[in-house]
Amino acid sequence: MDAQQSQRTDSGHAPDEDVAPSTPDLGTGTGPGAVRLDELDLSIVHALQINPRVPWAQVGEALGIDPVTAA
């Protein structure tokens, strides 16, 4: 196996070195457009991780906020 074959992607194509990745690096949170989540945001995310289909009224009630704020 030559070097080019060993660098092929799962689709069988060689990666394009001059093309940016299709998804941003979400691990650092420091790139352009990075957003910091406050405690309320994190609480809403946590509630949705537990039950992704929960109505906003229930999220608001559980967190002590208006459902419109939760949405």
GROMACS elastic network, one bead per residue, 0.5 to 0.9 nm:
[ bonds ]
;  ai    aj funct       b0    kb
    1     4     6  0.82300   500
    1     5     6  0.61877   500
    1     6     6  0.67354   500
    2     5     6  0.54635   500
    2     6     6  0.64660   500
    3     6     6  0.51839   500
    3     7     6  0.65122   500
    4     7     6  0.53284   500
    4     8     6  0.68044   500
    4    14     6  0.71524   500
    5     8     6  0.55149   500
    5    12     6  0.86831   500
    5    13     6  0.89352   500
    5    14     6  0.75764   500
    6     9     6  0.86957   500
    6    14     6  0.89530   500
    7    13     6  0.87204   500
    7    14     6  0.62643   500
    7    15     6  0.72406   500
    8    11     6  0.76917   500
    8    12     6  0.55050   500
    8    13     6  0.53145   500
    8    15     6  0.63103   500
    9    12     6  0.53172   500
    9    13     6  0.56001   500
    9    14     6  0.60140   500
    9    15     6  0.63288   500
   10    13     6  0.75061   500
   11    14     6  0.86445   500
   13    16     6  0.87968   500
   15    18     6  0.89616   500
   15    19     6  0.85332   500
   16    19     6  0.55877   500
   16    20     6  0.85607   500
   17    20     6  0.79199   500
   19    22     6  0.86175   500
   20    23     6  0.85128   500
   20    24     6  0.89922   500
   21    24     6  0.69142   500
   21    25     6  0.87467   500
   23    26     6  0.81909   500
   24    27     6  0.88819   500
   24    31     6  0.81254   500
   25    28     6  0.67323   500
   25    29     6  0.77876   500
   25    30     6  0.89400   500
   25    31     6  0.74717   500
   26    29     6  0.59570   500
   26    30     6  0.86097   500
   26    31     6  0.82763   500
   26    34     6  0.84776   500
   27    30     6  0.85696   500
   28    31     6  0.72133   500
   28    34     6  0.87582   500
   29    32     6  0.86869   500
   29    33     6  0.87020   500
   29    34     6  0.52682   500
   29    35     6  0.69970   500
   29    36     6  0.76503   500
   30    33     6  0.81270   500
   30    34     6  0.56239   500
   30    35     6  0.83661   500
   31    34     6  0.54563   500
   37    40     6  0.78771   500
   37    41     6  0.55403   500
   37    42     6  0.62637   500
   38    41     6  0.53002   500
   38    42     6  0.62765   500
   38    43     6  0.86775   500
   39    42     6  0.50786   500
   39    43     6  0.61049   500
   39    44     6  0.86888   500
   40    44     6  0.62687   500
   40    45     6  0.86448   500
   40    63     6  0.83086   500
   40    70     6  0.87042   500
   41    44     6  0.51572   500
   41    45     6  0.62197   500
   41    46     6  0.85904   500
   41    70     6  0.84610   500
   42    45     6  0.50121   500
   42    46     6  0.60560   500
   42    47     6  0.85998   500
   43    46     6  0.50258   500
   43    47     6  0.62019   500
   43    48     6  0.86589   500
   43    63     6  0.75489   500
   44    47     6  0.50888   500
   44    48     6  0.62257   500
   44    49     6  0.85923   500
   44    59     6  0.71391   500
   44    60     6  0.87156   500
   44    63     6  0.79283   500
   44    70     6  0.67922   500
   44    71     6  0.89251   500
   45    48     6  0.51212   500
   45    49     6  0.61237   500
   45    50     6  0.87472   500
   46    49     6  0.50403   500
   46    50     6  0.64160   500
   46    51     6  0.88004   500
   47    50     6  0.52630   500
   47    51     6  0.63556   500
   47    52     6  0.76260   500
   47    54     6  0.83235   500
   47    59     6  0.67883   500
   47    62     6  0.86016   500
   47    63     6  0.88696   500
   48    51     6  0.50160   500
   48    53     6  0.72945   500
   48    54     6  0.70781   500
   48    59     6  0.81629   500
   49    52     6  0.56954   500
   50    54     6  0.89073   500
   51    54     6  0.55633   500
   52    55     6  0.88926   500
   53    56     6  0.89894   500
   54    57     6  0.82775   500
   54    58     6  0.66044   500
   54    59     6  0.69632   500
   55    58     6  0.54466   500
   55    59     6  0.66015   500
   55    60     6  0.88091   500
   55    67     6  0.86399   500
   56    60     6  0.60167   500
   56    61     6  0.84485   500
   56    66     6  0.87426   500
   56    67     6  0.51295   500
   56    68     6  0.74095   500
   56    69     6  0.89039   500
   56    70     6  0.62833   500
   56    71     6  0.60946   500
   57    60     6  0.51471   500
   57    61     6  0.61045   500
   57    62     6  0.86097   500
   57    66     6  0.75828   500
   57    68     6  0.81465   500
   57    70     6  0.81992   500
   57    71     6  0.89795   500
   58    62     6  0.60220   500
   58    63     6  0.85058   500
   58    67     6  0.75636   500
   59    62     6  0.52145   500
   59    63     6  0.61892   500
   59    64     6  0.83679   500
   59    65     6  0.81043   500
   59    66     6  0.87716   500
   59    67     6  0.67946   500
   59    70     6  0.65924   500
   59    71     6  0.86928   500
   60    63     6  0.52409   500
   60    64     6  0.57058   500
   60    66     6  0.51902   500
   60    68     6  0.78687   500
   60    69     6  0.74779   500
   60    70     6  0.56776   500
   60    71     6  0.85339   500
   61    64     6  0.50744   500
   61    65     6  0.62930   500
   61    66     6  0.73352   500
   61    67     6  0.73800   500
   62    65     6  0.78782   500
   63    66     6  0.87061   500
   63    70     6  0.85741   500
   65    68     6  0.83462   500
   65    69     6  0.65846   500
   65    70     6  0.69156   500
   66    69     6  0.52314   500
   66    70     6  0.65327   500
   66    71     6  0.88731   500
   67    71     6  0.62118   500
   68    71     6  0.50846   500
